[in-house]
Amino acid sequence: MTRVVVKIGSSSLTDARGGVVEAAIDKLCDEIAALRVLGHEVVAVSSGAIAAGVSVLGLDERPTDVVTLQALAAAGQPRLLESYRRRLGHHGLVAAQALLDPHDFVDRRQYLHARRTLDRLLQLGCVPVVNENDTIARDELRYGDNDRLAALVAHSLAADVLVLLTDIDGLYTADPAKDPSATRIEHVAADDPLLAIDAGRSAGDRGSGGMASKLEAARIASWSGVRTTIADAAREGVLVDAVAGVAVGTAFAATHTRRLPARKLWIAFAAHVAGTVTVDDGARRAVVERATSLLPAGVVSAQGRFHAGETIEICAADGKPFARGMVSLDAAQLSRIAGMQTRDLPDGLVHEVVHRDDLVLLP
């Protein structure tokens, strides 16, 4: 038995006006059912709630303000789930809605609770249909796109395969819409620098992802020991083939040498980086070579208006980021004590700028 997480984006599920394309959901559900016949467990991570809300409420275009988008998600999510319920029911399968937010991965108790619930749903034979809880999500603490969410779900459930379905058939050497010589990359090794490049963001207005977010999701999955494939949602038999290891789209190998806990994965791939801390070379070496916490003595400067508990990048003297972490101090507090030895810190102040348990080295 293989445990599979499949993510499909808004661009593959909705038309130009934002309406749900029932045929696309039908095809996906049929392919999920085919995997279930083969004995596999499947979790679907589905975008499209906001886009569906545009259609449900009869709007001519997708708004841009956060409050309206959250309202649209509330209106569109039931419509989206009903489509999954109907088609999966045609195959005798039960769709189970699961709306997640980042606290479900940052907070240990929430993480374990969400994992147990999803795992139990699979044991009961359900097909969990997961989406970000857009209705209540805050911009500063959210996944940003469902590619990242799908990778974190794959990590939490110890999935074997992650399939990211989109409207193109994989990763190319260049934008195939602009460069006719562009060729598809069929395989990316776990240590390939392609996993660190900044590919193009989505040019459409029906989704929030793009190839960059899919590469980021592939890296999360790779660090979690999960094999990933980016493939064309419209291709017949794409799910069964991807799970079987057939060459569809672009396949990303999993690494078994680096496996981060969910909390550190969230920090490493946080959608929102609130600021930057520059450190001296001594602090960089201590963090990188001795795995220590970052202390005020090694801080040169702080940039941004971050608050305690937010994610920041830690940069060397040359300005290049080498780590990310969950900061323990506000930017104003840190600026006042930058460069101070621990013995000289004011009473009651946290001694670590970023504790080593909340710090991740970047590749």
Stockholm file with secondary structure:
# STOCKHOLM 1.0

chainA/1-363         MTRVVVKIGSSSLTDARGGVVEAAIDKLCDEIAALRVLGHEVVAVSSGAIAAGVSVLGLDERPTDVVTLQALAAAGQPRLLESYRRRLGHHGLVAAQALLDPHDFVDRRQYLHARRTLDRLLQLGCVPVVNENDTIARDELRYGDNDRLAALVAHSLAADVLVLLTDIDGLYTADPAKDPSATRIEHVAADDPLLAIDAGRSAGDRGSGGMASKLEAARIASWSGVRTTIADAAREGVLVDAVAGVAVGTAFAATHTRRLPARKLWIAFAAHVAGTVTVDDGARRAVVERATSLLPAGVVSAQGRFHAGETIEICAADGKPFARGMVSLDAAQLSRIAGMQTRDLPDGLVHEVVHRDDLVLLP
#=GR chainA/1-363 SS CCEEEEEECHHHHBCTTSCBCHHHHHHHHHHHHHHHHTTCEEEEEECCHHHHHHHHTTCSSCCCSHHHHHHHHHHHHHHHHHHHHHHHHHTTCEEEEEEECTHHHHSHHHHHHHHHHHHHHHHTTEEEEEEECTTTCBTTBSCSSHHHHHHHHHHHTTCSEEEEEESSSSCBSSCTTTCTTCCBCCEECTTCGGGGSCCCBCCSSSCSCBHHHHHHHHHHHHHTTCEEEEEETTSTTHHHHHHHTCCCSEEECCCSSCCCCHHHHHHHTCSCCCEEEEECHHHHHHHHHHCCCBCGGGEEEEESCCCTTSEEEEECTTSCEEEEEECSSCHHHHHHHTTCCGGGSCTTCCSCSBCGGGEEECC
#=GC SS_cons         CCEEEEEECHHHHBCTTSCBCHHHHHHHHHHHHHHHHTTCEEEEEECCHHHHHHHHTTCSSCCCSHHHHHHHHHHHHHHHHHHHHHHHHHTTCEEEEEEECTHHHHSHHHHHHHHHHHHHHHHTTEEEEEEECTTTCBTTBSCSSHHHHHHHHHHHTTCSEEEEEESSSSCBSSCTTTCTTCCBCCEECTTCGGGGSCCCBCCSSSCSCBHHHHHHHHHHHHHTTCEEEEEETTSTTHHHHHHHTCCCSEEECCCSSCCCCHHHHHHHTCSCCCEEEEECHHHHHHHHHHCCCBCGGGEEEEESCCCTTSEEEEECTTSCEEEEEECSSCHHHHHHHTTCCGGGSCTTCCSCSBCGGGEEECC
//
